Amino acid sequence: MVQKGNPNTVRDTIQTLHDIGLAEIGEWTPMQPTQNEGEMISILCRKIVM
């Protein structure tokens, strides 16, 4: 899953996904700036154990 947009929106969405039990906050990459001014991106990273 990828979150991209205003830093506050990305942060709020990550928190909401945590609150509803979909993704832990620590599973997201640190926010990084995109080529668009004022826009950030974070990626949900999970390990799959087989």
N, CA and C of each residue as an Amber inpcrd file, in Angstrom:
protein
   150
   0.8550000  -1.1590000   0.0000000   0.0000000   0.0000000   0.0000000
   0.9090000   1.2310000   0.0000000   0.5070000   2.2400000  -0.7170000
   1.2650000   3.4860000  -0.8110000   0.3650000   4.6400000  -0.3880000
   0.9020000   5.5220000   0.4330000   0.2040000   6.7550000   0.7990000
   1.0170000   7.9130000   0.2490000   0.3520000   8.8080000  -0.4640000
   1.0460000   9.9220000  -1.1010000   0.1670000  11.1530000  -1.0050000
   0.7690000  12.2720000  -0.6110000   0.0180000  13.5190000  -0.5360000
   0.5910000  14.4600000   0.5000000  -0.2440000  15.3620000   0.9510000
   0.1120000  16.3200000   1.9850000   0.6200000  15.5490000   3.2090000
   1.7140000  15.9920000   3.8530000   2.2550000  15.2570000   5.0040000
   1.2300000  14.9890000   6.1080000   0.3740000  15.9510000   6.3970000
  -0.6360000  15.7420000   7.4370000  -1.6370000  14.6730000   7.0280000
  -2.0200000  14.6500000   5.7690000  -2.9650000  13.6530000   5.2740000
  -2.3500000  12.2620000   5.3200000  -1.1050000  12.1450000   4.9010000
  -0.4120000  10.8520000   4.9360000  -0.3290000  10.3600000   6.3790000
   0.0840000  11.2210000   7.2800000   0.2070000  10.8690000   8.7020000
  -1.1480000  10.4520000   9.2840000  -2.1840000  11.2160000   8.9800000
  -3.5270000  10.9050000   9.4860000  -4.0440000   9.5750000   8.9380000
  -3.7870000   9.3050000   7.6630000  -4.2410000   8.0520000   7.0570000
  -3.5220000   6.8650000   7.6750000  -2.2200000   6.9890000   7.8860000
  -1.4550000   5.9200000   8.5330000  -2.0070000   5.6640000   9.9340000
  -2.3120000   6.7170000  10.6630000  -2.8680000   6.5730000  12.0120000
  -4.2440000   5.9080000  11.9700000  -5.0810000   6.2980000  11.0160000
  -6.4110000   5.6980000  10.8840000  -6.3080000   4.2120000  10.5620000
  -5.4160000   3.8500000   9.6480000  -5.2370000   2.4400000   9.3060000
  -4.7440000   1.6430000  10.5120000  -3.9380000   2.2690000  11.3500000
  -3.4980000   1.6390000  12.5980000  -4.6760000   1.4810000  13.5590000
  -5.4620000   2.5300000  13.7090000  -6.5940000   2.5230000  14.6440000
  -7.6230000   1.4420000  14.3170000  -7.8150000   1.1560000  13.0250000
  -8.7940000   0.1270000  12.6450000  -8.1540000  -1.2590000  12.5240000
  -6.8650000  -1.3520000  12.8450000  -6.1910000  -2.6430000  12.8840000
  -5.6980000  -3.1670000  11.5560000  -5.5990000  -2.3120000  10.5630000
  -5.1640000  -2.7560000   9.2390000  -3.6410000  -2.7810000   9.0910000
  -2.9470000  -1.8270000   9.7050000  -1.4940000  -1.7480000   9.5440000
  -0.8690000  -1.0930000  10.7670000   0.2340000  -1.6740000  11.2250000
   0.9730000  -1.0780000  12.3350000   1.7530000   0.1350000  11.8310000
   1.8890000   1.1200000  12.6700000   2.6010000   2.3420000  12.2870000
   4.0480000   2.0360000  11.9070000   4.6830000   1.1140000  12.6190000
   6.0740000   0.7640000  12.3510000   6.2970000   0.0270000  11.0440000
   5.2280000  -0.3920000  10.3720000   5.3540000  -1.0890000   9.0910000
   5.4830000  -0.1270000   7.9100000   5.3340000   1.1660000   8.1620000
   5.4170000   2.1730000   7.0970000   6.8380000   2.7180000   6.9990000
   7.2740000   2.9690000   5.7850000   8.5700000   3.6140000   5.6050000
   8.4700000   5.0540000   6.0960000   9.6070000   5.6440000   6.4980000
   9.5720000   7.0740000   6.8340000   9.0970000   7.8680000   5.6160000
   8.3490000   8.9270000   5.8590000   7.8740000   9.7530000   4.7500000
   9.0570000  10.3780000   4.0180000   8.9690000  10.3620000   2.7060000
   9.9910000  10.9430000   1.8470000   9.3280000  11.9500000   0.9150000
  10.0300000  13.0380000   0.5920000   9.4450000  14.0070000  -0.3390000
   9.3750000  13.4260000  -1.7490000   8.3580000  13.8420000  -2.4900000
   8.2390000  13.4650000  -3.8970000   8.7570000  14.6300000  -4.7360000
   8.6340000  14.5060000  -6.0360000   9.0770000  15.5880000  -6.9170000
   8.1430000  16.7900000  -6.8520000   6.9490000  16.5970000  -6.2890000
   5.9760000  17.6800000  -6.1800000   6.1210000  18.3850000  -4.8330000
   6.2470000  19.6760000  -4.8640000   6.4390000  20.4500000  -3.6400000
   5.2920000  20.2240000  -2.6550000   5.6440000  19.9730000  -1.4020000
   4.6480000  19.7900000  -0.3580000   4.0110000  18.4120000  -0.3300000
   4.5110000  17.4870000  -1.1540000   3.9400000  16.1440000  -1.2250000
   4.9370000  15.1320000  -0.6620000   4.4170000  14.1840000   0.1160000
   5.2450000  13.1480000   0.7160000   4.6900000  11.7820000   0.3250000
   5.5390000  10.7580000   0.4670000   5.1290000   9.3920000   0.1600000
   5.6290000   8.4670000   1.2650000   4.8310000   7.4530000   1.5800000
   5.2080000   6.4110000   2.5280000   4.6410000   5.0990000   2.0090000
   5.3970000   4.0170000   2.1900000   5.0080000   2.7100000   1.6630000
   4.8790000   1.7200000   2.8150000   3.8040000   0.9500000   2.7930000
   3.5960000  -0.1000000   3.7850000   4.4580000  -1.2940000   3.3980000
   5.3300000  -1.7150000   4.3040000   6.2370000  -2.8400000   4.0420000
   5.9550000  -3.9540000   5.0390000   5.6110000  -5.1130000   4.5200000
   5.3530000  -6.2770000   5.3660000   6.2040000  -7.4390000   4.8820000
   6.6370000  -8.2590000   5.8370000   7.3710000  -9.4740000   5.5060000
   6.3830000 -10.6310000   5.4710000   6.5370000 -11.4750000   4.4780000
   5.6970000 -12.6620000   4.3600000   6.5480000 -13.8630000   4.7430000
   6.1080000 -14.5890000   5.7470000   6.8170000 -15.7830000   6.1960000
   6.0670000 -16.9970000   5.6740000   6.8050000 -17.8660000   5.0000000
   6.1670000 -19.0590000   4.4260000   6.6980000 -20.2950000   5.1000000
